[in-house]
Structures are given as structure tokens and as C-alpha cells.
Amino acid sequence: MISRPARPQVRSADDYRDTIEQLLRPLAARPVESVPIAEAVGRLLAEDMRAPIDLPVFRNSAMDGYAVWAGDVAITPVRLPVTGVVAAGDTGEPLAPGTARKVMTGAPLPDGAQCVVPVEDTTAEGGTVHITRGRARGEFVREPGSDVRAGAELVSAGTLLAPRHIAALAAVGLASIPVFAPIRAALIGTGNELVSPGGRLRPGQIYNSNGIALAAALEANGVRVTGVEHSSDDPGQFRRLLRAAAADADLVITTGGVSKGDFEVVREVLIPLGGEFGSVAMQPGGPQGLTVVDGVPVLSFPGNPVSAVVSFEVLARPILRRLSGLGPVPEYELPLLGAVRSSPAGRRQFLRGKLVWKGARPHAVEVVSGPGSHLVASMAAADVLIDIPAEETEMPPGTAVRVWTL
């Protein structure tokens, strides 16, 4: 069990996020696995990758045209006999002085060829070619190693592999790539009232959106979801699901059961295991819990759908993105389009908002949803969170606020 110093009863969102970051930071030391190159896009490269071969591998043509000796086209126009055609993948006899050979882009250049005359500067007539513009030695010739030399670093460790990296690694013949294993997270939603989407609602029941929403958020931020479970308010069932989740994940996130009312199954099970539960000075997302179970961090978010999503965005997403090799979420400072009246001072509000664009740049932000933690449908219209400082209760139009993308 991890012991921690006593915390203030109400903590700031920044302080609580820092605690989560400290707890999750050891997840950076993840195992390395080798994956087929076709499956490596979006993965975090674990080792420097060096080219095993020169690229290009051989001298080849940069254009469709005619391979010639440079001296033979020093004075133009000139007519030369054509001694064949070289397609990509072909090989051929050496090129004799005073002759030309038609070559395709990427085709190997015959020995002796010193430059390529693009087809646009020629006219084919029978077995000869009429060349109207000469080329110097090396023009339109790709030399071996002119792109990368064997042994040179191609992609450095810590790179988040994009399609452009995959193209380069495949071009030098690498079939498998060493990458860090992704962070694995499991989700457990709690509450007797929850019904899986597609099921039939009885009076007092709601659909379980938290698991699906948070699973999507985790995957979008580089985390692999190992399971999405639902527990009733029965402590025994929740305890069994929790142990199973912790055995197969690096991180467990629970939703619901963290307040101070009756039937708070998450608090009931986790406090005896050393869990810390309290209030964070933010809205939505005030009730929070943090526990370590069998060496695995457990983040306990509120059960209201907006509270759960905002808790993830504000408290967990920044560190999970860094650990997964993703860049920071875009942030802006923009003027409010309308006035904002927030809750009483002391709680930092995260309102859902929408960017107002002027050309290719955002120039303002408008609030699209009230502060209520139940307003999940209106959240679909939002593309940013608006950060309202805890000490502000009224903000007139034009006030500059900090926002970041959802």
C-alpha cells in the first residue's frame, strides 16, 4: 500500500492533476515489443532505426528519357541510335559511347551512362532519337546513397510513427519495428441504474455512456483499452471486477460511486485499500478518488457523464498523451462571444464551448452548454473546454479566456 501525506479537504484542479501525473509517470517504463511494419503506424518507436542499406540501392533514372554519355549531347541538336529500353526492375548491357538507351523513371542506368535526357527534349524517329537539349554529367541520375547511407540514422527513438516514417522504414527493407507497448487501461462503470446502449430502459434507468465515451477518449489519446465493464452497487461484484481489471491493465478508471451519499460502492471498497477520496475545486468533476490496487493506479471519476468526460480531459489526458508520445492538446486564448455567469467563487469551471472562426484562425469562443454535469447531449456541439478561473463569477463579452480542444 502506498502511503501519502494528508491532503487538504478541497484541492485545486492543478494540484490534483500533478498528483495523478506523479502516480502515472512510472508507466513511461513500458516493455518493448516488435510489430510488423504494417501495424506500426501510431506507435512509439523504442530504438533508433538505422538504414541497413544505401538508398537508392543502385544508380537509377530520375526521369523517363534516354540514358546517354554526357559528351555525346554536349552540342545539340544531335541524333543517336537507340540500343534498347530499360524498364524499372530490368538490367542491361553497358551503354556504348555514341548511343542512347531509353529508360523509365526508377530504372537502373546501364554502366557507362552519365546523364539522362528527359523525353520532353527528344523526338523518337525509327531506331534513333533526336535530342534538342543537352545535359551535363549527373543530371537526372540518382546515385546510390544519395537519399541515405547504410548505417545512418533513419528515425530516432521516441518518434510517434506516422505514415511518412513507415514509408522510409519500408523502403530500406525493414519488416518489423521495435515499439513501446501501449499503456493498457480498463474501465468500470458502477450503478444499478445503468443499462447498456441498445437495451430497454425501465423507470429510473439510464444508458451507460461513460464506458463507451471514456474508451473512445483513451484510444484517441494513445491508450489501449483492455475492457469496459459494468458493476452494480454490490461491493462483492465491484471488488471482483476491480481485481480482474488490475491484473490485465496498467491503469483502471472507475466512474460513479465517489460521492458521500448512500450506495457509493467505489468509496466503500477502495477506502479500506488506501483510497483517497475528496473534493477537487472544479465544476463539473468535483468528487474524485485515487487508489493503488495491486500496484495499479485507479482513478475514480464521478458518474455523471459530463463530469466523467471533463475529469478525463482535465486531469488524465495531458499525462497520458505525453506518455504515449503525442503532442500537447492545442490551446488558445480567445475573447468570449457572450457574457458568462459562473458558479460562486472558489470552483474552477470548465464550460463547453465552440470556436468561432474567422478565415483559417479562431477569433472567439462561445458557450454552447450550461454548467450542469448532466448536459451530455449538448456537449456534442462543443469542440473546446473554456477554463473559467475559480475567482471569477461574471465575465463580460470580450473577456480573454483560456480554451483547449476536446
C-alpha positions as CSV (number, residue, x, y, z in Angstrom):
1,M,0.0,0.0,0.0
2,I,1.3,3.5,-0.9
3,S,1.2,5.9,2.0
4,R,0.8,9.6,1.2
5,P,0.8,12.8,3.3
6,A,-2.5,14.2,4.4
7,R,-4.2,16.3,1.7
8,P,-6.3,19.4,2.1
9,Q,-10.1,18.7,2.1
10,V,-10.6,20.6,-1.1
11,R,-7.8,20.5,-3.6
12,S,-7.2,22.6,-6.7
13,A,-7.5,21.0,-10.1
14,D,-3.8,21.7,-10.9
15,D,-2.7,20.2,-7.6
16,Y,-4.8,17.1,-8.1
17,R,-3.6,16.7,-11.7
18,D,0.0,16.9,-10.6
19,T,-0.7,14.1,-8.1
20,I,-2.1,12.0,-10.9
21,E,0.9,12.7,-13.1
22,Q,3.3,11.6,-10.4
23,L,1.4,8.4,-10.0
24,L,1.3,7.6,-13.7
25,R,4.8,8.7,-14.6
26,P,6.3,5.3,-14.0
27,L,4.2,4.0,-16.9
28,A,6.8,5.5,-19.1
29,A,9.0,2.4,-18.4
30,R,7.0,0.1,-20.6
31,P,8.2,-3.1,-22.3
32,V,9.3,-3.1,-25.9
33,E,7.6,-5.3,-28.5
34,S,8.3,-6.0,-32.2
35,V,5.4,-5.4,-34.5
36,P,5.0,-5.9,-38.3
37,I,5.8,-2.6,-40.1
38,A,2.2,-2.5,-41.5
39,E,1.0,-2.3,-37.9
40,A,3.5,0.2,-36.6
41,V,1.8,3.5,-37.5
42,G,0.7,5.5,-34.5
43,R,3.1,3.5,-32.2
44,L,6.0,5.0,-30.2
45,L,9.4,3.9,-31.6
46,A,11.6,2.3,-28.9
47,E,15.0,2.3,-30.6
48,D,16.9,4.4,-33.1
49,M,16.4,2.9,-36.5
50,R,19.4,2.9,-38.9
51,A,19.3,2.1,-42.6
52,P,20.7,-1.3,-43.3
53,I,21.3,-0.4,-47.0
54,D,22.1,2.6,-49.2
55,L,19.1,4.3,-50.6
56,P,18.8,4.4,-53.6
57,V,20.3,0.9,-53.8
58,F,21.6,1.4,-57.3
59,R,22.1,4.2,-59.9
60,N,18.7,4.9,-61.5
61,S,17.0,7.4,-63.7
62,A,15.0,10.3,-62.2
63,M,13.0,10.8,-65.4
64,D,11.5,9.0,-68.3
65,G,14.0,9.7,-71.1
66,Y,17.3,8.5,-72.6
67,A,20.5,7.5,-70.9
68,V,23.5,8.9,-72.7
69,W,27.1,9.8,-72.4
70,A,27.4,13.5,-71.5
71,G,29.9,14.2,-74.2
72,D,27.5,12.9,-76.9
73,V,25.0,15.6,-76.1
74,A,27.3,18.5,-75.3
75,I,26.4,20.0,-78.7
76,T,22.7,19.8,-79.8
77,P,20.7,19.1,-81.7
78,V,22.1,15.6,-82.2
79,R,20.7,12.2,-83.4
80,L,21.8,9.0,-81.7
81,P,20.9,5.3,-82.3
82,V,18.7,3.7,-79.6
83,T,20.0,0.4,-78.4
84,G,17.0,-0.8,-76.3
85,V,14.7,0.1,-73.5
86,V,15.3,-0.3,-69.7
87,A,12.2,-0.6,-67.5
88,A,12.1,-0.4,-63.7
89,G,13.5,-3.7,-62.4
90,D,15.5,-4.5,-65.6
91,T,19.2,-4.8,-66.0
92,G,21.0,-4.5,-69.3
93,E,24.3,-4.3,-71.2
94,P,26.7,-1.4,-70.8
95,L,26.0,1.7,-72.8
96,A,28.4,2.3,-75.6
97,P,29.6,5.8,-76.4
98,G,27.6,7.4,-79.3
99,T,24.4,5.5,-78.5
100,A,21.3,6.2,-76.3
101,R,19.1,3.8,-74.4
102,K,15.5,4.6,-73.4
103,V,15.0,4.4,-69.6
104,M,11.9,4.7,-67.4
105,T,11.8,6.5,-64.1
106,G,13.5,4.4,-61.4
107,A,15.0,2.0,-63.9
108,P,18.7,1.0,-63.4
109,L,21.1,3.1,-65.5
110,P,23.3,1.0,-67.8
111,D,27.0,1.1,-67.0
112,G,28.7,4.0,-68.9
113,A,25.6,6.2,-68.9
114,Q,26.4,9.6,-67.4
115,C,23.2,11.5,-67.6
116,V,19.5,11.3,-68.7
117,V,17.9,13.4,-71.3
118,P,14.1,13.8,-70.4
119,V,11.8,12.5,-73.0
120,E,10.3,16.0,-73.4
121,D,13.6,17.1,-75.0
122,T,13.6,14.4,-77.6
123,T,11.8,13.0,-80.7
124,A,11.9,9.3,-81.5
125,E,12.3,8.5,-85.2
126,G,12.6,4.8,-86.1
127,G,15.6,3.4,-84.3
128,T,17.1,6.8,-83.4
129,V,16.3,9.6,-81.1
130,H,16.6,13.3,-82.0
131,I,17.9,15.3,-78.9
132,T,17.3,19.0,-78.8
133,R,18.8,19.9,-75.5
134,G,21.9,18.5,-73.9
135,R,22.5,17.6,-70.3
136,A,25.6,17.6,-68.1
137,R,27.1,14.7,-66.3
138,G,24.9,13.5,-63.4
139,E,21.7,15.3,-64.5
140,F,18.6,13.3,-63.7
141,V,20.8,10.5,-62.2
142,R,20.0,9.1,-58.7
143,E,23.3,7.9,-57.2
144,P,23.4,5.1,-54.6
145,G,23.1,6.5,-51.1
146,S,22.1,10.0,-52.2
147,D,19.0,9.7,-50.0
148,V,20.5,7.8,-47.1
149,R,23.7,5.9,-46.5
150,A,23.8,2.4,-44.9
151,G,24.3,2.9,-41.1
152,A,22.8,6.4,-41.0
153,E,20.0,7.1,-38.5
154,L,16.7,7.0,-40.3
155,V,14.2,7.5,-37.5
156,S,15.1,8.3,-33.9
157,A,13.8,6.6,-30.7
158,G,10.8,8.3,-29.2
159,T,9.2,9.2,-32.5
160,L,5.5,8.7,-32.9
161,L,5.4,6.7,-36.1
162,A,3.4,8.4,-38.9
163,P,2.9,7.2,-42.5
164,R,6.0,9.1,-43.7
165,H,8.2,7.2,-41.2
166,I,6.7,3.9,-42.2
167,A,7.4,4.7,-45.9
168,A,11.1,5.3,-45.1
169,L,11.5,2.2,-42.9
170,A,9.8,0.0,-45.5
171,A,12.0,1.5,-48.3
172,V,15.1,0.1,-46.6
173,G,13.6,-3.3,-46.2
174,L,12.7,-3.4,-42.5
175,A,9.8,-5.9,-41.9
176,S,9.3,-5.4,-38.1
177,I,9.8,-2.4,-35.8
178,P,10.6,-2.2,-32.1
179,V,7.9,-0.1,-30.3
180,F,6.9,0.6,-26.8
181,A,3.9,-1.4,-25.6
182,P,0.9,0.9,-25.3
183,I,-0.5,1.9,-21.9
184,R,-3.3,-0.5,-21.1
185,A,-6.4,0.8,-19.3
186,A,-9.6,-0.9,-18.1
187,L,-12.9,0.9,-17.4
188,I,-15.5,0.0,-14.8
189,G,-18.8,1.9,-14.6
190,T,-20.9,1.5,-11.5
191,G,-24.6,1.8,-10.7
192,N,-27.7,-0.3,-10.6
193,E,-29.4,2.3,-12.9
194,L,-27.1,1.7,-15.9
195,V,-28.3,-0.2,-19.0
196,S,-26.1,-0.9,-22.0
197,P,-26.9,1.0,-25.2
198,G,-29.4,-1.0,-27.2
199,G,-31.1,-2.3,-24.1
200,R,-34.6,-1.5,-22.8
201,L,-34.9,1.2,-20.2
202,R,-37.1,0.7,-17.2
203,P,-38.3,3.5,-15.0
204,G,-35.3,5.2,-13.2
205,Q,-32.7,3.7,-15.6
206,I,-30.3,5.4,-18.0
207,Y,-28.0,4.3,-20.7
208,N,-24.4,3.6,-19.7
209,S,-22.5,6.2,-21.9
210,N,-19.4,6.6,-19.6
211,G,-17.6,3.4,-20.6
212,I,-18.0,3.9,-24.3
213,A,-17.1,7.6,-24.1
214,L,-14.0,7.1,-22.0
215,A,-12.9,4.1,-24.0
216,A,-13.1,6.3,-27.1
217,A,-11.2,9.1,-25.3
218,L,-8.5,6.7,-24.2
219,E,-7.9,5.2,-27.6
220,A,-7.8,8.7,-29.2
221,N,-5.0,9.6,-26.8
222,G,-2.8,6.6,-27.4
223,V,-4.1,4.2,-24.7
224,R,-5.2,0.6,-25.4
225,V,-8.5,-0.3,-23.7
226,T,-8.4,-3.8,-22.3
227,G,-12.0,-4.0,-21.1
228,V,-15.2,-2.0,-20.4
229,E,-17.1,-3.4,-17.5
230,H,-20.3,-2.5,-15.6
231,S,-20.8,-3.2,-11.9
232,S,-23.9,-3.0,-9.9
233,D,-23.8,-1.3,-6.5
234,D,-22.9,-4.7,-4.9
235,P,-19.4,-4.4,-3.3
236,G,-18.6,-8.0,-4.0
237,Q,-19.2,-7.7,-7.7
238,F,-17.2,-4.5,-7.9
239,R,-14.3,-5.9,-6.0
240,R,-14.1,-8.9,-8.3
241,L,-14.2,-6.8,-11.4
242,L,-11.6,-4.4,-10.0
243,R,-9.1,-7.2,-9.2
244,A,-9.6,-8.7,-12.7
245,A,-9.1,-5.3,-14.3
246,A,-6.0,-4.6,-12.3
247,A,-4.5,-7.9,-13.3
248,D,-4.7,-7.1,-17.0
249,A,-4.1,-3.3,-17.2
250,D,-1.6,-0.6,-16.2
251,L,-4.4,1.8,-15.2
252,V,-8.0,1.4,-14.1
253,I,-10.6,4.1,-14.4
254,T,-13.9,3.8,-12.5
255,T,-17.0,6.1,-12.8
256,G,-19.7,6.6,-10.2
257,G,-19.8,5.7,-6.5
258,V,-17.4,8.5,-5.3
259,S,-19.7,11.0,-3.6
260,K,-20.8,11.0,0.1
261,G,-24.4,9.6,-0.4
262,D,-25.7,6.1,0.1
263,F,-24.7,3.2,-2.2
264,E,-21.2,4.7,-3.0
265,V,-19.7,1.3,-3.9
266,V,-16.4,2.6,-5.1
267,R,-15.7,4.5,-1.9
268,E,-16.9,1.6,0.2
269,V,-14.5,-0.8,-1.5
270,L,-11.5,1.4,-2.1
271,I,-11.1,3.4,1.1
272,P,-10.1,0.3,3.1
273,L,-7.5,-0.4,0.3
274,G,-5.9,3.0,1.0
275,G,-8.0,5.1,-1.4
276,E,-8.1,8.8,-1.1
277,F,-11.5,10.4,-1.8
278,G,-12.3,14.1,-1.6
279,S,-13.3,17.2,-3.5
280,V,-11.5,19.0,-6.2
281,A,-12.3,22.7,-6.7
282,M,-13.6,22.2,-10.2
283,Q,-17.1,22.0,-11.8
284,P,-18.0,19.6,-13.3
285,G,-15.9,16.8,-11.8
286,G,-15.7,17.8,-8.1
287,P,-15.8,14.4,-6.4
288,Q,-12.6,12.4,-7.1
289,G,-10.8,9.3,-5.9
290,L,-7.3,7.9,-6.2
291,T,-6.1,4.5,-5.2
292,V,-3.4,1.9,-5.9
293,V,-4.7,-1.6,-6.2
294,D,-2.2,-4.5,-6.6
295,G,0.3,-1.9,-7.8
296,V,-2.0,-0.5,-10.4
297,P,-3.3,3.2,-10.2
298,V,-7.0,3.5,-10.0
299,L,-8.6,6.9,-10.9
300,S,-12.2,7.2,-9.7
301,F,-14.3,9.8,-11.6
302,P,-17.8,10.9,-10.9
303,G,-20.7,9.1,-12.6
304,N,-22.4,12.0,-14.3
305,P,-21.5,11.7,-18.0
306,V,-20.1,15.2,-18.5
307,S,-18.3,15.1,-15.2
308,A,-16.6,11.8,-16.2
309,V,-15.5,13.2,-19.6
310,V,-14.3,16.5,-18.2
311,S,-12.4,14.8,-15.4
312,F,-10.6,12.8,-18.0
313,E,-9.9,15.8,-20.3
314,V,-8.6,18.0,-17.5
315,L,-6.9,15.5,-15.1
316,A,-5.7,12.5,-17.1
317,R,-5.4,13.4,-20.7
318,P,-2.3,15.6,-20.5
319,I,0.0,13.0,-18.9
320,L,-1.4,10.1,-20.9
321,R,-0.7,12.0,-24.2
322,R,2.9,12.6,-23.1
323,L,3.5,9.0,-22.1
324,S,2.0,7.9,-25.4
325,G,4.3,10.2,-27.4
326,L,1.5,12.5,-28.5
327,G,1.9,16.3,-28.7
328,P,0.0,18.6,-26.3
329,V,-3.6,19.5,-27.0
330,P,-3.9,22.7,-28.9
331,E,-4.7,25.7,-26.6
332,Y,-5.9,29.2,-27.3
333,E,-6.6,32.4,-25.5
334,L,-9.7,33.9,-27.1
335,P,-12.3,36.5,-26.3
336,L,-15.8,35.4,-25.1
337,L,-18.5,36.0,-27.6
338,G,-21.1,36.4,-24.9
339,A,-21.2,37.0,-21.1
340,V,-20.5,34.2,-18.7
341,R,-22.0,34.0,-15.2
342,S,-20.4,31.1,-13.3
343,S,-21.0,29.4,-10.0
344,P,-19.9,31.0,-6.7
345,A,-16.2,31.8,-6.4
346,G,-13.9,29.0,-5.3
347,R,-14.6,26.4,-8.0
348,R,-12.8,26.5,-11.4
349,Q,-15.4,25.9,-14.1
350,F,-14.9,24.1,-17.3
351,L,-17.7,25.1,-19.7
352,R,-18.2,23.5,-23.0
353,G,-17.7,25.9,-25.9
354,K,-17.4,26.2,-29.7
355,L,-14.7,28.1,-31.6
356,V,-15.8,30.9,-33.8
357,W,-13.6,31.1,-36.9
358,K,-12.5,34.0,-39.0
359,G,-10.9,32.5,-42.1
360,A,-8.4,29.9,-41.1
361,R,-8.0,31.1,-37.5
362,P,-10.3,31.1,-34.5
363,H,-11.1,34.6,-33.2
364,A,-13.6,34.0,-30.4
365,V,-15.3,31.3,-28.4
366,E,-19.0,30.9,-27.4
367,V,-20.5,28.9,-24.7
368,V,-22.8,26.1,-26.0
369,S,-23.8,24.4,-22.8
370,G,-24.7,25.2,-19.3
371,P,-22.5,24.1,-16.3
372,G,-24.7,21.1,-15.4
373,S,-22.9,17.8,-15.3
374,H,-25.9,16.0,-16.9
375,L,-25.9,18.0,-20.2
376,V,-24.2,15.3,-22.2
377,A,-26.2,15.8,-25.5
378,S,-25.3,19.5,-25.7
379,M,-21.7,18.6,-25.3
380,A,-21.7,17.1,-28.8
381,A,-21.9,20.6,-30.2
382,A,-18.7,21.7,-28.3
383,D,-15.2,21.5,-29.6
384,V,-13.4,23.1,-26.7
385,L,-13.4,23.4,-23.0
386,I,-13.5,27.0,-21.6
387,D,-11.4,27.4,-18.5
388,I,-13.1,29.9,-16.1
389,P,-10.9,30.7,-13.1
390,A,-12.2,29.9,-9.7
391,E,-12.3,33.5,-8.5
392,E,-14.4,34.7,-11.5
393,T,-18.2,34.8,-11.2
394,E,-19.0,37.2,-14.0
395,M,-17.1,37.7,-17.3
396,P,-18.5,40.2,-19.9
397,P,-18.3,39.7,-23.6
398,G,-14.7,40.2,-25.0
399,T,-13.0,38.8,-21.8
400,A,-10.0,36.7,-22.8
401,V,-10.3,33.1,-21.6
402,R,-8.1,30.0,-22.0
403,V,-9.6,27.2,-24.1
404,W,-8.3,23.8,-25.2
405,T,-9.7,21.4,-27.8
406,L,-11.8,18.4,-26.9
